[in-house]
């Protein structure tokens, strides 16, 4: 079951990373980057590193992406 979840979230991470690069609208690109970071967090949790998983969500998907979205809104 862990292997199936790993491959599912890895596919989501790769697909959303491609959307980040290929999207012309910066807001959609930022939201796709949030999906990428959250799926990477799930992958870290599946690999047995819960601290890095929580840190990934709090620091990158939370703080950095909020600042990035504020800059885009300005």
N, CA, C and O atoms as a CHARMM CRD file, in Angstrom:
* protein
*
  296
    1    1 UNK  N      0.81600  -1.19900   0.00000 PROA 1      0.00000
    2    1 UNK  CA     0.00000   0.00000   0.00000 PROA 1      0.00000
    3    1 UNK  C      0.86100   1.26400   0.00000 PROA 1      0.00000
    4    1 UNK  O      0.52500   2.25400  -0.65000 PROA 1      0.00000
    5    2 UNK  N      1.98800   1.21900   0.74500 PROA 2      0.00000
    6    2 UNK  CA     2.87900   2.38200   0.77200 PROA 2      0.00000
    7    2 UNK  C      3.47600   2.65800  -0.59400 PROA 2      0.00000
    8    2 UNK  O      3.63700   3.81600  -0.97900 PROA 2      0.00000
    9    3 UNK  N      3.80400   1.61500  -1.32600 PROA 3      0.00000
   10    3 UNK  CA     4.39200   1.80500  -2.65000 PROA 3      0.00000
   11    3 UNK  C      3.39200   2.43300  -3.61700 PROA 3      0.00000
   12    3 UNK  O      3.75400   3.26600  -4.44700 PROA 3      0.00000
   13    4 UNK  N      2.13100   2.02300  -3.49700 PROA 4      0.00000
   14    4 UNK  CA     1.10600   2.59100  -4.38000 PROA 4      0.00000
   15    4 UNK  C      0.91000   4.07700  -4.07300 PROA 4      0.00000
   16    4 UNK  O      0.83200   4.89400  -4.99000 PROA 4      0.00000
   17    5 UNK  N      0.83200   4.42700  -2.78600 PROA 5      0.00000
   18    5 UNK  CA     0.68900   5.83200  -2.40800 PROA 5      0.00000
   19    5 UNK  C      1.90400   6.65300  -2.83800 PROA 5      0.00000
   20    5 UNK  O      1.77500   7.79400  -3.28000 PROA 5      0.00000
   21    6 UNK  N      3.08500   6.05000  -2.70000 PROA 6      0.00000
   22    6 UNK  CA     4.30000   6.74600  -3.11900 PROA 6      0.00000
   23    6 UNK  C      4.25100   7.07600  -4.60700 PROA 6      0.00000
   24    6 UNK  O      4.55000   8.20400  -4.99800 PROA 6      0.00000
   25    7 UNK  N      3.88300   6.11900  -5.43000 PROA 7      0.00000
   26    7 UNK  CA     3.85000   6.35400  -6.87100 PROA 7      0.00000
   27    7 UNK  C      2.72700   7.31800  -7.26600 PROA 7      0.00000
   28    7 UNK  O      2.88300   8.09600  -8.20700 PROA 7      0.00000
   29    8 UNK  N      1.61500   7.27100  -6.56400 PROA 8      0.00000
   30    8 UNK  CA     0.51800   8.19900  -6.85900 PROA 8      0.00000
   31    8 UNK  C      0.94700   9.63200  -6.56000 PROA 8      0.00000
   32    8 UNK  O      0.76300  10.52100  -7.39100 PROA 8      0.00000
   33    9 UNK  N      1.51900   9.86100  -5.37800 PROA 9      0.00000
   34    9 UNK  CA     1.92200  11.21800  -5.02000 PROA 9      0.00000
   35    9 UNK  C      3.15000  11.67300  -5.80500 PROA 9      0.00000
   36    9 UNK  O      3.32300  12.87100  -6.03100 PROA 9      0.00000
   37   10 UNK  N      3.99700  10.74800  -6.22000 PROA 10     0.00000
   38   10 UNK  CA     5.11500  11.11700  -7.09600 PROA 10     0.00000
   39   10 UNK  C      4.60300  11.56700  -8.45600 PROA 10     0.00000
   40   10 UNK  O      5.12300  12.52300  -9.03100 PROA 10     0.00000
   41   11 UNK  N      3.58500  10.88300  -8.97500 PROA 11     0.00000
   42   11 UNK  CA     2.99400  11.29300 -10.25400 PROA 11     0.00000
   43   11 UNK  C      2.30700  12.64900 -10.12500 PROA 11     0.00000
   44   11 UNK  O      2.38800  13.47500 -11.03400 PROA 11     0.00000
   45   12 UNK  N      1.63100  12.88200  -8.99600 PROA 12     0.00000
   46   12 UNK  CA     1.00000  14.19100  -8.77100 PROA 12     0.00000
   47   12 UNK  C      2.05700  15.28300  -8.69100 PROA 12     0.00000
   48   12 UNK  O      1.86400  16.37100  -9.23300 PROA 12     0.00000
   49   13 UNK  N      3.17200  15.00500  -8.02200 PROA 13     0.00000
   50   13 UNK  CA     4.24500  15.99400  -7.89600 PROA 13     0.00000
   51   13 UNK  C      4.85400  16.33300  -9.25400 PROA 13     0.00000
   52   13 UNK  O      5.11000  17.50100  -9.54900 PROA 13     0.00000
   53   14 UNK  N      5.08400  15.32300 -10.07000 PROA 14     0.00000
   54   14 UNK  CA     5.67000  15.56800 -11.39200 PROA 14     0.00000
   55   14 UNK  C      4.68500  16.32000 -12.28600 PROA 14     0.00000
   56   14 UNK  O      5.07100  17.24900 -12.99400 PROA 14     0.00000
   57   15 UNK  N      3.42200  15.92000 -12.25300 PROA 15     0.00000
   58   15 UNK  CA     2.41800  16.58200 -13.09300 PROA 15     0.00000
   59   15 UNK  C      2.23200  18.04300 -12.68700 PROA 15     0.00000
   60   15 UNK  O      2.15100  18.91800 -13.55000 PROA 15     0.00000
   61   16 UNK  N      2.16300  18.31100 -11.39500 PROA 16     0.00000
   62   16 UNK  CA     1.98100  19.69200 -10.97100 PROA 16     0.00000
   63   16 UNK  C      3.24400  20.52600 -11.18100 PROA 16     0.00000
   64   16 UNK  O      3.15200  21.73600 -11.38600 PROA 16     0.00000
   65   17 UNK  N      4.41400  19.90500 -11.13400 PROA 17     0.00000
   66   17 UNK  CA     5.65100  20.63300 -11.44800 PROA 17     0.00000
   67   17 UNK  C      5.69500  21.01400 -12.92600 PROA 17     0.00000
   68   17 UNK  O      6.19400  22.08200 -13.27800 PROA 17     0.00000
   69   18 UNK  N      5.17900  20.15200 -13.78300 PROA 18     0.00000
   70   18 UNK  CA     5.09300  20.48800 -15.20800 PROA 18     0.00000
   71   18 UNK  C      4.11100  21.63500 -15.42700 PROA 18     0.00000
   72   18 UNK  O      4.33700  22.49600 -16.27600 PROA 18     0.00000
   73   19 UNK  N      3.01500  21.64500 -14.65500 PROA 19     0.00000
   74   19 UNK  CA     2.05400  22.74500 -14.74600 PROA 19     0.00000
   75   19 UNK  C      2.68900  24.05300 -14.27900 PROA 19     0.00000
   76   19 UNK  O      2.42200  25.10800 -14.85300 PROA 19     0.00000
   77   20 UNK  N      3.52700  23.99300 -13.24500 PROA 20     0.00000
   78   20 UNK  CA     4.21400  25.19300 -12.76000 PROA 20     0.00000
   79   20 UNK  C      5.05800  25.80200 -13.87600 PROA 20     0.00000
   80   20 UNK  O      5.06200  27.01900 -14.06200 PROA 20     0.00000
   81   21 UNK  N      5.75600  24.97400 -14.59900 PROA 21     0.00000
   82   21 UNK  CA     6.63200  25.46600 -15.66400 PROA 21     0.00000
   83   21 UNK  C      5.83100  25.92800 -16.87900 PROA 21     0.00000
   84   21 UNK  O      6.16000  26.94900 -17.48300 PROA 21     0.00000
   85   22 UNK  N      4.79800  25.19800 -17.23800 PROA 22     0.00000
   86   22 UNK  CA     4.08400  25.46900 -18.47400 PROA 22     0.00000
   87   22 UNK  C      2.94900  26.46600 -18.37900 PROA 22     0.00000
   88   22 UNK  O      2.41000  26.87500 -19.40800 PROA 22     0.00000
   89   23 UNK  N      2.57300  26.86500 -17.18900 PROA 23     0.00000
   90   23 UNK  CA     1.42300  27.76100 -17.03000 PROA 23     0.00000
   91   23 UNK  C      1.81500  29.20700 -17.32200 PROA 23     0.00000
   92   23 UNK  O      2.87100  29.67000 -16.89100 PROA 23     0.00000
   93   24 UNK  N      0.96800  29.90700 -18.04900 PROA 24     0.00000
   94   24 UNK  CA     1.23600  31.31000 -18.36900 PROA 24     0.00000
   95   24 UNK  C      0.72400  32.25500 -17.28500 PROA 24     0.00000
   96   24 UNK  O      1.26600  33.34600 -17.10800 PROA 24     0.00000
   97   25 UNK  N     -0.30500  31.84700 -16.56700 PROA 25     0.00000
   98   25 UNK  CA    -0.85800  32.66700 -15.49300 PROA 25     0.00000
   99   25 UNK  C     -0.05300  32.41100 -14.21300 PROA 25     0.00000
  100   25 UNK  O      0.01700  31.26800 -13.76400 PROA 25     0.00000
  101   26 UNK  N      0.55400  33.44200 -13.61500 PROA 26     0.00000
  102   26 UNK  CA     1.38800  33.21100 -12.42600 PROA 26     0.00000
  103   26 UNK  C      0.60200  32.73800 -11.20100 PROA 26     0.00000
  104   26 UNK  O      1.16000  32.06100 -10.33900 PROA 26     0.00000
  105   27 UNK  N     -0.68700  33.08600 -11.11300 PROA 27     0.00000
  106   27 UNK  CA    -1.47300  32.61500  -9.97100 PROA 27     0.00000
  107   27 UNK  C     -1.69600  31.10900 -10.03800 PROA 27     0.00000
  108   27 UNK  O     -1.56500  30.41300  -9.03200 PROA 27     0.00000
  109   28 UNK  N     -2.02900  30.61200 -11.20900 PROA 28     0.00000
  110   28 UNK  CA    -2.20000  29.16600 -11.37300 PROA 28     0.00000
  111   28 UNK  C     -0.87700  28.43200 -11.16000 PROA 28     0.00000
  112   28 UNK  O     -0.84100  27.32300 -10.62800 PROA 28     0.00000
  113   29 UNK  N      0.19000  29.06500 -11.58100 PROA 29     0.00000
  114   29 UNK  CA     1.50300  28.46900 -11.37000 PROA 29     0.00000
  115   29 UNK  C      1.83500  28.37800  -9.88000 PROA 29     0.00000
  116   29 UNK  O      2.40600  27.38400  -9.42900 PROA 29     0.00000
  117   30 UNK  N      1.48000  29.40700  -9.12000 PROA 30     0.00000
  118   30 UNK  CA     1.72800  29.39500  -7.67600 PROA 30     0.00000
  119   30 UNK  C      0.88700  28.32200  -6.98500 PROA 30     0.00000
  120   30 UNK  O      1.37500  27.63600  -6.08700 PROA 30     0.00000
  121   31 UNK  N     -0.36300  28.17700  -7.39500 PROA 31     0.00000
  122   31 UNK  CA    -1.20000  27.14400  -6.79000 PROA 31     0.00000
  123   31 UNK  C     -0.70200  25.74200  -7.15300 PROA 31     0.00000
  124   31 UNK  O     -0.77900  24.82500  -6.33600 PROA 31     0.00000
  125   32 UNK  N     -0.19800  25.58000  -8.35900 PROA 32     0.00000
  126   32 UNK  CA     0.36800  24.29200  -8.73500 PROA 32     0.00000
  127   32 UNK  C      1.64200  24.01000  -7.94000 PROA 32     0.00000
  128   32 UNK  O      1.93400  22.85600  -7.62700 PROA 32     0.00000
  129   33 UNK  N      2.39600  25.05400  -7.61300 PROA 33     0.00000
  130   33 UNK  CA     3.59000  24.87000  -6.78200 PROA 33     0.00000
  131   33 UNK  C      3.20900  24.45300  -5.36600 PROA 33     0.00000
  132   33 UNK  O      3.93000  23.67800  -4.73800 PROA 33     0.00000
  133   34 UNK  N      2.08800  24.95500  -4.85400 PROA 34     0.00000
  134   34 UNK  CA     1.60600  24.51900  -3.54500 PROA 34     0.00000
  135   34 UNK  C      1.23800  23.03500  -3.58100 PROA 34     0.00000
  136   34 UNK  O      1.52800  22.29900  -2.63900 PROA 34     0.00000
  137   35 UNK  N      0.60500  22.60000  -4.65900 PROA 35     0.00000
  138   35 UNK  CA     0.27400  21.17600  -4.80400 PROA 35     0.00000
  139   35 UNK  C      1.54400  20.34200  -4.85900 PROA 35     0.00000
  140   35 UNK  O      1.61100  19.26700  -4.26300 PROA 35     0.00000
  141   36 UNK  N      2.54500  20.83200  -5.56900 PROA 36     0.00000
  142   36 UNK  CA     3.82400  20.11300  -5.64700 PROA 36     0.00000
  143   36 UNK  C      4.46600  19.98400  -4.27300 PROA 36     0.00000
  144   36 UNK  O      4.92900  18.90500  -3.90400 PROA 36     0.00000
  145   37 UNK  N      4.49700  21.06900  -3.51800 PROA 37     0.00000
  146   37 UNK  CA     5.12000  21.03500  -2.20100 PROA 37     0.00000
  147   37 UNK  C      4.35600  20.13200  -1.23300 PROA 37     0.00000
  148   37 UNK  O      4.96900  19.43000  -0.42800 PROA 37     0.00000
  149   38 UNK  N      3.03700  20.14400  -1.30300 PROA 38     0.00000
  150   38 UNK  CA     2.24700  19.27400  -0.41500 PROA 38     0.00000
  151   38 UNK  C      2.41200  17.79900  -0.78200 PROA 38     0.00000
  152   38 UNK  O      2.46700  16.94500   0.10300 PROA 38     0.00000
  153   39 UNK  N      2.49100  17.49700  -2.06500 PROA 39     0.00000
  154   39 UNK  CA     2.70500  16.09800  -2.44500 PROA 39     0.00000
  155   39 UNK  C      4.11100  15.64100  -2.06300 PROA 39     0.00000
  156   39 UNK  O      4.31100  14.47900  -1.70700 PROA 39     0.00000
  157   40 UNK  N      5.07400  16.53700  -2.13500 PROA 40     0.00000
  158   40 UNK  CA     6.41400  16.18700  -1.65200 PROA 40     0.00000
  159   40 UNK  C      6.40900  15.93500  -0.14800 PROA 40     0.00000
  160   40 UNK  O      7.14900  15.08300   0.34400 PROA 40     0.00000
  161   41 UNK  N      5.58600  16.66200   0.57100 PROA 41     0.00000
  162   41 UNK  CA     5.46400  16.44100   2.00700 PROA 41     0.00000
  163   41 UNK  C      4.90000  15.05600   2.30900 PROA 41     0.00000
  164   41 UNK  O      5.35700  14.38400   3.23300 PROA 41     0.00000
  165   42 UNK  N      3.91300  14.63500   1.53500 PROA 42     0.00000
  166   42 UNK  CA     3.35400  13.29400   1.71400 PROA 42     0.00000
  167   42 UNK  C      4.40000  12.23300   1.39300 PROA 42     0.00000
  168   42 UNK  O      4.47100  11.21000   2.07400 PROA 42     0.00000
  169   43 UNK  N      5.19800  12.46100   0.38200 PROA 43     0.00000
  170   43 UNK  CA     6.26000  11.51000   0.04600 PROA 43     0.00000
  171   43 UNK  C      7.26700  11.41200   1.18300 PROA 43     0.00000
  172   43 UNK  O      7.70600  10.31400   1.52500 PROA 43     0.00000
  173   44 UNK  N      7.64300  12.55700   1.77900 PROA 44     0.00000
  174   44 UNK  CA     8.54900  12.51800   2.92200 PROA 44     0.00000
  175   44 UNK  C      7.93500  11.74900   4.08700 PROA 44     0.00000
  176   44 UNK  O      8.63000  10.99600   4.76900 PROA 44     0.00000
  177   45 UNK  N      6.64400  11.93200   4.31800 PROA 45     0.00000
  178   45 UNK  CA     5.97900  11.21500   5.40300 PROA 45     0.00000
  179   45 UNK  C      5.95000   9.71200   5.13100 PROA 45     0.00000
  180   45 UNK  O      6.12800   8.90900   6.04700 PROA 45     0.00000
  181   46 UNK  N      5.72700   9.33600   3.88000 PROA 46     0.00000
  182   46 UNK  CA     5.72000   7.91000   3.54400 PROA 46     0.00000
  183   46 UNK  C      7.10100   7.27900   3.68600 PROA 46     0.00000
  184   46 UNK  O      7.21800   6.08500   3.96300 PROA 46     0.00000
  185   47 UNK  N      8.13900   8.08000   3.49600 PROA 47     0.00000
  186   47 UNK  CA     9.50000   7.56400   3.62500 PROA 47     0.00000
  187   47 UNK  C      9.97400   7.50100   5.07300 PROA 47     0.00000
  188   47 UNK  O     11.09700   7.07600   5.34500 PROA 47     0.00000
  189   48 UNK  N      9.12200   7.92300   5.99600 PROA 48     0.00000
  190   48 UNK  CA     9.45300   7.78300   7.41800 PROA 48     0.00000
  191   48 UNK  C     10.13000   9.00200   8.01800 PROA 48     0.00000
  192   48 UNK  O     10.85200   8.87900   9.00700 PROA 48     0.00000
  193   49 UNK  N      9.91500  10.16700   7.44600 PROA 49     0.00000
  194   49 UNK  CA    10.50400  11.38800   7.97000 PROA 49     0.00000
  195   49 UNK  C      9.40000  12.41400   8.25700 PROA 49     0.00000
  196   49 UNK  O      9.19400  13.34300   7.47700 PROA 49     0.00000
  197   50 UNK  N      8.69800  12.24100   9.37300 PROA 50     0.00000
  198   50 UNK  CA     7.56100  13.13200   9.64200 PROA 50     0.00000
  199   50 UNK  C      7.97800  14.57400   9.94000 PROA 50     0.00000
  200   50 UNK  O      7.22700  15.50400   9.64400 PROA 50     0.00000
  201   51 UNK  N      9.16500  14.77300  10.52200 PROA 51     0.00000
  202   51 UNK  CA     9.60000  16.13600  10.82300 PROA 51     0.00000
  203   51 UNK  C      9.81200  16.95000   9.54600 PROA 51     0.00000
  204   51 UNK  O      9.38300  18.10000   9.45900 PROA 51     0.00000
  205   52 UNK  N     10.46600  16.35600   8.57000 PROA 52     0.00000
  206   52 UNK  CA    10.69200  17.04900   7.29800 PROA 52     0.00000
  207   52 UNK  C      9.36500  17.27000   6.57500 PROA 52     0.00000
  208   52 UNK  O      9.19000  18.28900   5.90700 PROA 52     0.00000
  209   53 UNK  N      8.43700  16.33400   6.70100 PROA 53     0.00000
  210   53 UNK  CA     7.12800  16.48400   6.05800 PROA 53     0.00000
  211   53 UNK  C      6.36700  17.67500   6.63300 PROA 53     0.00000
  212   53 UNK  O      5.81400  18.48200   5.88500 PROA 53     0.00000
  213   54 UNK  N      6.33800  17.78300   7.93300 PROA 54     0.00000
  214   54 UNK  CA     5.64500  18.90500   8.58000 PROA 54     0.00000
  215   54 UNK  C      6.37600  20.21200   8.29300 PROA 54     0.00000
  216   54 UNK  O      5.74000  21.23800   8.05100 PROA 54     0.00000
  217   55 UNK  N      7.69500  20.18200   8.31700 PROA 55     0.00000
  218   55 UNK  CA     8.48300  21.36700   8.01600 PROA 55     0.00000
  219   55 UNK  C      8.24600  21.84200   6.59100 PROA 55     0.00000
  220   55 UNK  O      8.19100  23.04600   6.33800 PROA 55     0.00000
  221   56 UNK  N      8.10700  20.91600   5.67100 PROA 56     0.00000
  222   56 UNK  CA     7.83200  21.24500   4.26900 PROA 56     0.00000
  223   56 UNK  C      6.51000  21.99400   4.13300 PROA 56     0.00000
  224   56 UNK  O      6.42300  22.97300   3.39100 PROA 56     0.00000
  225   57 UNK  N      5.49500  21.54400   4.83600 PROA 57     0.00000
  226   57 UNK  CA     4.18500  22.18900   4.74400 PROA 57     0.00000
  227   57 UNK  C      4.20000  23.54800   5.43000 PROA 57     0.00000
  228   57 UNK  O      3.69700  24.52700   4.87800 PROA 57     0.00000
  229   58 UNK  N      4.77200  23.61500   6.62600 PROA 58     0.00000
  230   58 UNK  CA     4.73300  24.86200   7.38400 PROA 58     0.00000
  231   58 UNK  C      5.59800  25.94000   6.73700 PROA 58     0.00000
  232   58 UNK  O      5.14400  27.06700   6.54500 PROA 58     0.00000
  233   59 UNK  N      6.83800  25.59900   6.40300 PROA 59     0.00000
  234   59 UNK  CA     7.76300  26.61800   5.91000 PROA 59     0.00000
  235   59 UNK  C      7.51400  26.94700   4.44800 PROA 59     0.00000
  236   59 UNK  O      7.32800  28.11200   4.09700 PROA 59     0.00000
  237   60 UNK  N      7.51000  25.93800   3.60100 PROA 60     0.00000
  238   60 UNK  CA     7.44100  26.22200   2.17000 PROA 60     0.00000
  239   60 UNK  C      6.00600  26.47400   1.69900 PROA 60     0.00000
  240   60 UNK  O      5.71900  27.53000   1.13500 PROA 60     0.00000
  241   61 UNK  N      5.11600  25.52800   1.92300 PROA 61     0.00000
  242   61 UNK  CA     3.75000  25.69300   1.42500 PROA 61     0.00000
  243   61 UNK  C      3.00700  26.76400   2.21500 PROA 61     0.00000
  244   61 UNK  O      2.09000  27.39300   1.68800 PROA 61     0.00000
  245   62 UNK  N      3.38200  26.97700   3.44800 PROA 62     0.00000
  246   62 UNK  CA     2.71000  27.98100   4.25000 PROA 62     0.00000
  247   62 UNK  C      3.30900  29.35500   4.08800 PROA 62     0.00000
  248   62 UNK  O      2.68100  30.23900   3.50600 PROA 62     0.00000
  249   63 UNK  N      4.50100  29.55100   4.58700 PROA 63     0.00000
  250   63 UNK  CA     5.07800  30.89200   4.66300 PROA 63     0.00000
  251   63 UNK  C      5.59400  31.41300   3.32900 PROA 63     0.00000
  252   63 UNK  O      5.24400  32.52100   2.92300 PROA 63     0.00000
  253   64 UNK  N      6.41100  30.64100   2.64800 PROA 64     0.00000
  254   64 UNK  CA     7.03100  31.11800   1.41600 PROA 64     0.00000
  255   64 UNK  C      5.98400  31.35300   0.33000 PROA 64     0.00000
  256   64 UNK  O      6.04600  32.35500  -0.38200 PROA 64     0.00000
  257   65 UNK  N      5.03200  30.44500   0.20000 PROA 65     0.00000
  258   65 UNK  CA     4.02700  30.60200  -0.85500 PROA 65     0.00000
  259   65 UNK  C      3.05800  31.74400  -0.54800 PROA 65     0.00000
  260   65 UNK  O      2.55900  32.38300  -1.47500 PROA 65     0.00000
  261   66 UNK  N      2.78100  32.01600   0.72000 PROA 66     0.00000
  262   66 UNK  CA     1.93500  33.16400   1.06100 PROA 66     0.00000
  263   66 UNK  C      2.64600  34.45300   0.68400 PROA 66     0.00000
  264   66 UNK  O      2.02500  35.36500   0.13800 PROA 66     0.00000
  265   67 UNK  N      3.93200  34.53900   0.96400 PROA 67     0.00000
  266   67 UNK  CA     4.69200  35.71900   0.55200 PROA 67     0.00000
  267   67 UNK  C      4.73000  35.85500  -0.96200 PROA 67     0.00000
  268   67 UNK  O      4.60500  36.95900  -1.49300 PROA 67     0.00000
  269   68 UNK  N      4.90000  34.74600  -1.65200 PROA 68     0.00000
  270   68 UNK  CA     4.91800  34.76400  -3.12200 PROA 68     0.00000
  271   68 UNK  C      3.57300  35.23200  -3.68400 PROA 68     0.00000
  272   68 UNK  O      3.53200  36.00900  -4.63800 PROA 68     0.00000
  273   69 UNK  N      2.48300  34.75800  -3.09400 PROA 69     0.00000
  274   69 UNK  CA     1.16400  35.19100  -3.54500 PROA 69     0.00000
  275   69 UNK  C      0.90200  36.66000  -3.24300 PROA 69     0.00000
  276   69 UNK  O      0.24800  37.34300  -4.03100 PROA 69     0.00000
  277   70 UNK  N      1.40300  37.15700  -2.11100 PROA 70     0.00000
  278   70 UNK  CA     1.27200  38.58300  -1.83300 PROA 70     0.00000
  279   70 UNK  C      2.00200  39.42000  -2.87600 PROA 70     0.00000
  280   70 UNK  O      1.48700  40.44800  -3.31700 PROA 70     0.00000
  281   71 UNK  N      3.18400  38.99200  -3.26700 PROA 71     0.00000
  282   71 UNK  CA     3.93500  39.71300  -4.29400 PROA 71     0.00000
  283   71 UNK  C      3.18200  39.68600  -5.61900 PROA 71     0.00000
  284   71 UNK  O      3.14000  40.69100  -6.32800 PROA 71     0.00000
  285   72 UNK  N      2.59000  38.55200  -5.95600 PROA 72     0.00000
  286   72 UNK  CA     1.83900  38.47100  -7.20600 PROA 72     0.00000
  287   72 UNK  C      0.59700  39.35500  -7.17500 PROA 72     0.00000
  288   72 UNK  O      0.22400  39.93300  -8.19600 PROA 72     0.00000
  289   73 UNK  N     -0.03500  39.46500  -6.03100 PROA 73     0.00000
  290   73 UNK  CA    -1.23400  40.28800  -5.92600 PROA 73     0.00000
  291   73 UNK  C     -0.90600  41.76900  -6.02100 PROA 73     0.00000
  292   73 UNK  O     -1.72300  42.55200  -6.50500 PROA 73     0.00000
  293   74 UNK  N      0.28500  42.16600  -5.56300 PROA 74     0.00000
  294   74 UNK  CA     0.66800  43.57400  -5.65300 PROA 74     0.00000
  295   74 UNK  C      0.95700  43.93400  -7.09300 PROA 74     0.00000
  296   74 UNK  O      1.29900  45.08000  -7.38600 PROA 74     0.00000
